[in-house]
Amino acid sequence: MKFKNLNFVKFATYMVLVVGLSASAFASCGDTLSAMAAGAAGIVSQSRTVQQDPQTSEDKASNPSIVGLWHVQFTIGGNLIQEAYQIWSAGGTEVHNPNVDPRAGNVCLGVWKRAAAPGTYKLAHRVWNYDTNGNFMGTINLSEKLTLGPNGNRHTGSFTLDFYDPTGKFLTEVAGNVTGERISVE
C-alpha cells in the first residue's frame, strides 16, 4: 500500500510541475494563431475509470484506433493556420505540440472520446488566453470531430474555437477543417 501511495504522490507532484511549468504553453496555444488554441490539464484520481480504446490485431484491420502519434493540419477556407503533432493516448488524453517557438511554450493538453459512429472521435481542449503582455484575455475552447480513414492512417474532420472573455461571456466562434496522417515506425 505504501508503494502505491508513493507512486501516486510522485505522479501528482509530476503533474503539478507539468501544469505549473506549462502555464506559458497555454498562452502560446492561444496566442500563436489568435484563432487556434488547445489546452486543459487535470489530475484524475487513479481510482477513476478512464476512456480506453482497446484493439486486438484482428479489430485494427476493420476498426482502426485513433491511439498513436499524428501529424495534423488545421485550415480555414483552405488556408493552413497551424500544423502540429498530436499524441492520442489509450487513456483518453491527448497532447498537442504545435509548430510554434518553444521558448513561449508549445504543448497543449486535451481529452477525447469515441463518438457514436464507428471510427469517429471527439476532442476537447480548454486554454487560458493571454495577450503578449501577459494580460488575461479569457478562455478558448477547441473542439474537434474526426473520422478515421478506412485503414486508420489518416483522419479528416472539423474544429471549432469558441472564445470567451474573462467573465465567461461568449465572444465569437471560428470554424475550420483538420486533417491528420499517422506517424508510424518504419
N, C-alpha and C positions, 0 to 999 in steps of 0.2 A: 504494500500500500504506500509506503514511503517513497518507493521508486516512482510510482505513478504520479504522486503529488509533486515530486521534484521535477519530473518531466513536464507536468502541466505548468508549474511555476516558470521553468525555463522557456516553454512555449509562449506563455503570457508575456513574460519580460521581452522576449524577442519581438512579439507583435507590437508591443507598446513602443519599442525602439523604432521598428519599421514605420509605424504610423507617425510617430513624432518626427523622425528624420525625413519623412517623405512629405511633410506639410507643404514644402515648396513644390513638390511634384504635382499636387492638386492644383496649385496656381498655374503651373506650366500647362497642364492639360486644358485648363480653362482659357488661358491667355493665348496660347500658341496660334490658334486659328480664329479666335474670338467667336467661333461657331462650333468648334469641336471640343468636347470635353468628356472626361471619364474619371471616375474615382469614387470608391467607397470602401472603407475598410472597417472591419469589426472583428472582435474576438468572439468566436462562437464556442460555447461550452462544449467540451469533448463528449459530454453525455447526450448531446442533441443528435438527432438523425440528420445526415447530410444527403444532398442530392447525389445519386450515383448514376453512372452511365455504363453499367456493366455490359460487356460484349464478349461472346465466345468467338472463336475464329470463324465458325460457321455463320454466326449472326453478322459479322463485319461485312461479308460479301453482299448480303441482301439488305442490311440495315446498318450502314456505317455510323460511326460515332463522331461527335464534334471534338471529343477529347484529343488534345495534341497541340502542336505549335503551328501557327498560321501566319502568313504574310497577307495583310489586309490593306485595302484602299477604300477611302471614303470620297465620294464625289457628290457634287451638287451641280445640276444642269450639265453633266458631262465633264466638269472641271474637277481635277484632283485637288482636294483640300487637305488631306492627310493620308500618310501611309504609316503602318505600324506593324509590329509583331505582337501577336496575342497568344497567350497560353490558356487553354481551356482545361481545367483540372477535373478529374473524376468526382471531386467533392463538391462541385457546383460553384467554384470560384473561378475568376478569370483575371489574368494580368495583362495589361495593355501597355506596350512600350512604344510610344510614338517617335517618329523621326524628327526630334527637336533637340536643341542644345541641352545636353545632360547637366550642365552646370546649374541650371534653374530647376532641375528635377524633371524626369521624363518617364515615370512609372505611375500608372493608374490602376485601380483595382475595381472589380465588378463581381456580380453574381449572375448565374444563368440557371435556366431550367428547360427541360423539353417542353415543347408546345404540343397541342393535341394532335396535329397532323404528323404522320411519320416523317422523320428526317428534318423536322423544324425545331427551332430553338429560339428562346427569348433571352436577352441580356439586359442588365440594368447597371448603370454607373451613377454615382452621385458625387458631385465635385463642389468644393468650396471655390468660389470665383473671386480672384483678386486682380486689381489693376497693376500696372508696372511699378507703381509707387507703394504697393503693399496695402492699399485700401480695400476693405472687404466690399465686394460688389453684389454678393448674394450667392445663389447656388445655380448649378446647371445639372439637369437630369438628362443623361444619354440613354436612349432605349434602342435596341436593335431587334429585328425579327429576321431570322436567317433560315434558308433551306439548303441542305446539303445536296450536291450533285449525286448522280447515280452511283459513282464509285467512291464517294466520300472524300475526294481530294480537292474539291472546290466547293465554295458556297456563294450564294447571292442573297441579297435581301435589302432591307431598308433600315434607315435610322432616323430618329428624331432627337432634337435637342430642345429642351424646354428651359427657358431662362427665368429665374425668379429674383426679385430684389431682396435686400437683407431682411425685410419683414415677412418674406414668403409670398409676396404678391406676384402672380404670374405676369411676365413681361411680353415674351414672344416665343414662337416656335420656329425652328429651322429643320427642314427635312431633306433627305438625300438618299443615296444608294451606297451599299457596301458590298464589296466582293472580296473573296479570300481564296488563297491557294495554300494547301497543306505543305508544310516543310517536313520531309522525311529523311531518314538516314539512308544514304546510298550504299 
